[in-house]
Amino acid sequence: MFAFLRRKELSLLVVKLNGKAVCSIAAAELPCEKNPAIQLEANSVLELIDAKGHSHRHELGESTGWFHFSIRVHPNLACQADCVITDAREYDPDAFSEGRARGIRFQPFFISGASVANDKLYGQGLFARGLHFSGNITPGNTILSCVCDRCKRSFQIHSYHSGFSSTGYFYSDSGRFTITVHDRVPGCPAALAQPDPVHLATLEAKLPRAPDGTSYRYANPFRCPHCSAPYIDFDAYPKNRQTEYYGNYFVGSELLRYEFGD
């Protein structure tokens, strides 16, 4: 009786695709997972909007097909979102594991009201941001969708495990290019290892210039491609450099390689 007088509970999170709401999550539902599936064209946009209007916006790029989303909100108000893109409306859980589908992992965040503020993660690495997990290998058919700490625009990257590929990596001064070096090369920053500073300096001097003329350096940050702000900021968090064993490069760009003796 008098149900119409009851105040409707506000959603903690509303999920929109191309401006249209596809699901929402309320506090009473936590912990909660929602799994909307929708067919999308290229250049679609995902928005995750909390009750205070803070929007976490991801441009989905050139991908098309059926997007099978997993939107999860935990009791601590952390939100994680992923999707698997297939050609079929019905989700086949084997398609991704067998490499017949591709995935996008979206940068996690804390909903307004959480005990942790999102700005505490500014400049941190991909493990701290929840885009990689220690002890778990991120599949190669997964793209990461990151959000710049400064301009708030999203960008998509490929990540590769430098330890499994026996390489080290360097980012260019401009942040636009990534070059890999085999770990047999003296001075190479191998995964989870601190390089010898003398050998490292010698190697940096030998590396070719990036295509835009800038230099590659061990301590260079990985930068936002839109505003060039540091995204993985090794100046602010130097101890993260040797533990960030995934190298990264932008979707649509080429991962460059240095051949010993060049």
C-alpha positions as a printed Julia matrix, in Angstrom:
262×3 Matrix{Float64}:
  0.0     0.0     0.0
  1.13    3.54   -0.81
  4.01    2.08   -2.82
  3.92    5.2    -4.96
  5.07    7.21   -1.92
  8.24    5.2    -1.5
 11.31    7.01   -2.62
 13.04    5.24   -5.46
 16.61    4.29   -4.56
 19.16    6.19   -6.59
 21.48    4.15   -8.76
 25.11    4.01   -7.67
 26.06    3.48  -11.29
 24.38    3.89  -14.66
 25.92    2.27  -17.73
 25.33    3.93  -21.1
 26.29    2.89  -24.61
 26.15    5.65  -27.22
 24.11    7.73  -24.78
 21.48    5.07  -24.08
 21.22    3.5   -20.61
 21.62   -0.28  -20.76
 21.76   -1.14  -17.04
 22.15    0.34  -13.57
 23.33   -0.85  -10.16
 21.89    0.21   -6.78
 23.53   -0.01   -3.35
 21.11   -2.73   -2.21
 22.39   -5.01   -4.98
 26.05   -5.04   -3.91
 28.11   -7.01   -4.62
 26.69   -7.08   -8.11
 27.47   -8.07  -11.68
 25.43   -7.01  -14.71
 25.96   -8.52  -18.15
 24.4    -6.42  -20.91
 25.05   -7.55  -24.48
 24.56   -5.22  -27.42
 25.59   -5.05  -31.06
 27.73   -1.99  -31.73
 29.26   -0.25  -34.71
 32.72    1.31  -34.87
 33.45    4.42  -32.78
 30.88    3.59  -30.12
 31.2     5.01  -26.6
 30.81    3.41  -23.17
 29.99    5.64  -20.19
 29.98    4.58  -16.54
 28.26    7.35  -14.55
 27.95    7.41  -10.77
 25.24    9.06   -8.64
 27.22   12.31   -8.4
 27.45   12.55  -12.16
 31.11   11.58  -12.44
 31.51    9.9   -15.81
 34.18    7.41  -16.84
 34.06    7.47  -20.63
 35.68    4.96  -22.98
 35.84    5.25  -26.75
 35.57    1.73  -28.16
 37.54    2.39  -31.34
 37.17    0.47  -34.56
 35.79   -2.7   -32.98
 32.39   -3.9   -34.19
 30.15   -6.85  -33.35
 28.38   -8.12  -30.26
 29.84   -6.65  -27.07
 29.27   -8.92  -24.08
 29.89   -6.78  -20.99
 30.65   -7.68  -17.41
 30.04   -4.72  -15.08
 30.95   -5.46  -11.47
 30.59   -3.26   -8.38
 32.03   -4.47   -5.09
 31.02   -3.57   -1.51
 33.97   -1.14   -1.29
 32.46    0.69   -4.32
 35.22   -0.41   -6.69
 33.93   -0.86  -10.23
 35.48   -3.25  -12.75
 34.3    -3.62  -16.33
 35.32   -5.85  -19.21
 33.81   -7.01  -22.46
 34.29   -9.78  -24.98
 33.55   -8.97  -28.62
 32.13  -11.73  -30.81
 30.16  -12.13  -34.03
 27.22  -13.81  -32.3
 24.48  -12.6   -29.98
 24.81  -15.68  -27.79
 27.93  -15.63  -25.69
 30.3   -18.57  -26.19
 32.65  -18.74  -23.17
 35.18  -20.78  -25.17
 35.49  -18.21  -27.96
 37.77  -15.91  -25.95
 39.97  -18.62  -24.42
 40.44  -20.21  -27.85
 41.4   -16.89  -29.46
 38.26  -16.61  -31.6
 37.15  -13.44  -29.8
 38.87  -10.36  -28.43
 38.39   -8.54  -25.18
 38.63   -5.06  -23.7
 39.5    -4.48  -20.04
 38.4    -1.04  -18.89
 40.3     0.93  -16.27
 38.73    0.23  -12.86
 37.69    3.1   -10.62
 36.06    3.89   -7.28
 32.51    5.21   -7.27
 31.87    8.47   -5.4
 31.56    7.78   -1.68
 34.25    5.1    -1.58
 36.95    5.31    1.08
 39.62    5.46   -1.65
 39.86    8.48   -3.96
 40.69    7.83   -7.6
 43.39   10.51   -7.59
 45.45    8.34   -5.23
 46.19    6.19   -8.29
 47.31    9.03  -10.57
 50.66    8.21  -12.15
 50.69    4.68  -10.79
 51.4     1.56  -12.83
 48.97   -0.87  -14.39
 49.1    -3.29  -11.45
 48.09   -0.59   -8.97
 45.33    0.58  -11.32
 43.87   -2.93  -11.59
 44.6    -3.38  -15.29
 47.01   -6.27  -14.62
 47.12   -8.73  -11.74
 50.24  -10.23  -10.19
 50.31  -13.98  -10.71
 47.82  -13.85  -13.59
 48.84  -13.41  -17.22
 46.74  -10.98  -19.21
 45.75  -12.78  -22.44
 47.24  -11.42  -25.64
 43.79  -10.93  -27.19
 42.89   -8.39  -24.48
 43.14   -4.66  -25.14
 43.36   -2.28  -22.19
 41.25    0.88  -22.22
 42.94    3.54  -20.07
 41.74    6.99  -18.98
 44.2     9.88  -18.72
 44.57   11.34  -15.23
 44.7    14.88  -16.63
 42.55   15.24  -19.75
 40.22   12.32  -18.86
 40.17   11.02  -22.43
 40.44    7.3   -23.0
 43.02    5.47  -25.09
 43.57    1.83  -25.94
 46.83   -0.05  -25.54
 48.38   -3.43  -26.12
 50.38   -4.9   -23.23
 52.94   -7.66  -23.53
 54.75   -9.6   -20.8
 58.41   -8.62  -21.16
 59.59  -11.52  -19.0
 57.97  -14.17  -21.18
 59.28  -12.46  -24.31
 62.83  -12.15  -22.85
 62.96   -8.44  -23.57
 63.19   -5.08  -21.89
 61.4    -1.96  -23.07
 61.99    1.77  -23.38
 59.48    4.58  -24.0
 60.4     7.58  -26.12
 60.63   11.09  -24.66
 57.46   11.99  -26.55
 55.62    8.96  -25.2
 54.47    7.99  -28.69
 56.8     5.03  -29.27
 57.98    1.88  -27.5
 61.09   -0.08  -28.4
 62.04   -3.54  -27.13
 65.53   -4.88  -26.48
 66.45   -8.54  -26.03
 67.58   -9.29  -22.5
 70.88  -10.74  -23.75
 71.96   -7.18  -24.61
 74.11   -5.66  -21.82
 72.15   -3.02  -19.92
 68.76   -4.36  -20.95
 66.2    -3.74  -18.17
 65.01   -7.34  -17.77
 61.73   -8.0   -15.97
 61.88   -7.58  -12.17
 65.6    -6.74  -12.32
 67.49   -3.53  -11.7
 69.79   -2.86  -14.68
 73.44   -2.05  -14.2
 73.55    1.78  -14.43
 76.77    1.91  -16.49
 75.58   -0.71  -18.98
 72.15    0.95  -19.09
 73.63    4.35  -19.96
 75.75    2.73  -22.68
 72.7     1.0   -24.13
 70.58    4.17  -24.05
 73.31    5.97  -26.01
 73.23    3.21  -28.66
 69.48    3.1   -29.13
 68.22    4.72  -32.34
 66.05    7.79  -32.24
 62.3     7.26  -32.25
 60.52    8.02  -35.55
 59.68   11.51  -34.22
 63.33   12.22  -33.35
 63.02   11.85  -29.58
 65.2     9.58  -27.44
 64.4     6.38  -25.6
 65.18    6.32  -21.89
 64.65    3.79  -19.11
 62.94    6.29  -16.8
 60.64    7.83  -19.41
 56.95    7.69  -18.5
 54.25    6.09  -20.6
 52.22    9.1   -21.72
 48.66    9.93  -22.71
 48.54   10.12  -26.53
 46.11   13.06  -26.39
 47.71   15.55  -23.97
 51.14   13.91  -23.3
 50.62   13.88  -19.52
 52.51   11.05  -17.77
 50.2     8.08  -17.28
 52.69    5.58  -15.83
 54.94    8.11  -14.13
 58.32    6.62  -13.27
 59.65   10.0   -12.13
 56.99   10.17   -9.42
 57.18    6.44   -8.61
 60.7     5.25   -9.55
 60.36    1.97   -7.63
 57.58    0.93  -10.01
 59.9     0.78  -13.01
 61.38   -2.66  -12.43
 58.08   -4.18  -11.25
 56.09   -2.94  -14.26
 57.06   -5.93  -16.36
 54.4    -5.37  -19.0
 55.52   -3.16  -21.85
 52.83   -1.1   -23.57
 52.15    0.43  -26.95
 49.12    2.11  -28.48
 46.52    0.31  -30.55
 47.21    1.19  -34.17
 50.95    1.72  -33.59
 53.9    -0.59  -34.18
 56.02   -2.12  -31.43
 59.6    -1.32  -32.48
 62.58   -3.62  -31.92
 66.26   -2.9   -31.43
 68.54   -5.47  -32.98
 71.81   -5.92  -31.13
 74.59   -4.42  -33.21
 72.4    -1.8   -34.91
